[in-house]
């Protein structure tokens, strides 16, 4: 491709330029909000606009000093990690079953298992609120964790099932023929090989909970408010620059998750490479 | 490959004699066990989702048709309204007697607000009618019909009685009809709601319009990026992919917050536009439709780029070269050869974006104005702000049906398990 560059016709060169310019602009559009909000969090002034009045960490201090924001940070991690653990356990089991055999109603079951990804969150939140309010599960950590687990499981099922497609069943059969019980085979042979996929699924489930606000808006009490929930009220009322500091920290969390995911993807490819070699 | 495959081949299933049948039966049993074990692994998640996800949604559908508010506090009148057969006149005296009993009872039991609220859903003056009458109700009367109509002539209206009849439960079509701006008259005909109260058809149209526009914007903006990513050498494509994935992984609230900061009246974009001389004074870019389009397109764009990219990755460059060698100009080859092959990707991405956009609530609530709110906003509003669960459920059912229809189409065309997550 690169070698052929000098042979491009005028027409091709025009289209190539047009492609570079438009994609460049769209990629800039995608990154602009992230690029714009990070420097503002280091502004020493109170106005959310450029040029910066000076550099300072005052909004980070404000974030760390606020009992409300700290509780939100704690809640986000408590709910995110608990629901990710639950979703990963349930989702991995289901993915194992779904890839192992065809059974009656599999299509319908698959559609149900993946529907939390498609059904509008507001319906999930309203349904959960109506159904679980009489049971006292609203305004409780349990309720939120259960709801977020439901929302996160489709991502685990998809990711783990995709990893299992590349898994060589003969490895499990070999273990079984050597006398390993199914549970032993799973933990000693299957799980180590699909671990990157399982971890990716867990990350997706955590990210789903970490980002979710509609269910929290309806189901959580004041004690369970998460970071996105506090941001929502912050944006509705008056936008304090502390929000830019919180946003920057959340962007950092996203970068870490994205990097881990890429690492896991490469690890998964390496594991498969070993197998086929 | 698997041992069970020969089972379906006729050579084994056919004549094997007595021992053959037993082998066949054994294989059958083993196969059944294998399926059962596989199903047992899926079962925990299935049960979990049936309880925490499917049951609540079914319950919401039930709440859209169940109507017990009025019958729980006004048991007499809601029972005796069955005696109202001639719908061209007001109900017979017995029904008025029952109403008087209920008004009297619920006034003293302090359950009047419940009845008033339910009637207010259907009648503009429902609250004043109920409270006003109860306050001025005499202890006894020889002719309750005359007395009640004298206290408030609205009791002589067929509309009032149609409202009571439709609210008498245990099931009603009132909320579902209201969700599409329809109502039932006293004689059972379904008519359009007066335009002064009709809002939901407009909200639904708006929801579809916004989703459609956002989908279109995503196609226009996403196509060049997906094409660029698919045609660059892997190293550079991976780097550029980060520019798509980072915003994708960034919290929705963070991105919405960023857009509020960027688009506000004294925000960066207005400053830049004034500085460039494109506009003279800051323009309103937020708390209106423009803000909604910009923020929603930004958030949903990766959902179009990623599936389109993976389809484009699979298109061999040799097709284009063949077209060119046969004399097509690059533009012609692109339009007639490349573009048609990307259609499955465009379709999958666009459908996904449209489905997700339909349910959007947070972004329009934060960057839109009052006239830009979509159906989800009203569902949330009726659930928490104005407690009208029937209406919330009815609107929720409408949104759910629309989404599930599109989900079905998507599953047919693309296969839901093929969703690309980046």
Interface residues (C-beta under 8 A of the other chain):
Chain A: X1 X2 X9 X11 X12 X15 X19 X20 X22 X23 X26 X27 X29 X30 X31 X32 X33 X34 X36 X37 X40 X47 X48 X49 X50 X90 X91 X93 X94 X96 X97 X98 X100 X101 X102 X103 X109 X110 X111 X112 X113 X114 X115 X116 X117 X118 X119 X120 X121 X122 X123 X124 X125 X126 X127 X128 X129 X130 X131 X132 X146 X147 X149 X150 X153 X155 X157 X158 X159 X161 X169 X204 X207 X210 X211 X213 X214 X217 X218 X227 X228 X231 X232 X235 X236 X239 X243 X244 X247 X250 X251 X254 X255 X257 X258
Chain B: X2 X34 X35 X36 X37 X38 X39 X40 X41 X42 X43 X44 X45 X46 X48 X49 X50 X52 X53 X54 X55 X56 X57 X59 X60 X63 X221 X222 X224 X225 X227 X228 X231 X233 X240 X242 X243 X244 X245 X246 X247 X249 X250 X251 X252 X253 X254 X255 X256 X257 X258 X259 X260 X261 X262 X264 X266 X267 X268 X271 X298 X301 X302 X317 X329 X330 X331 X334 X355 X358 X359 X361 X362 X366 X376 X379 X380 X383 X384 X389 X392 X393 X396 X399 X400 X403 X404 X407 X410 X411 X416 X417 X419 X421
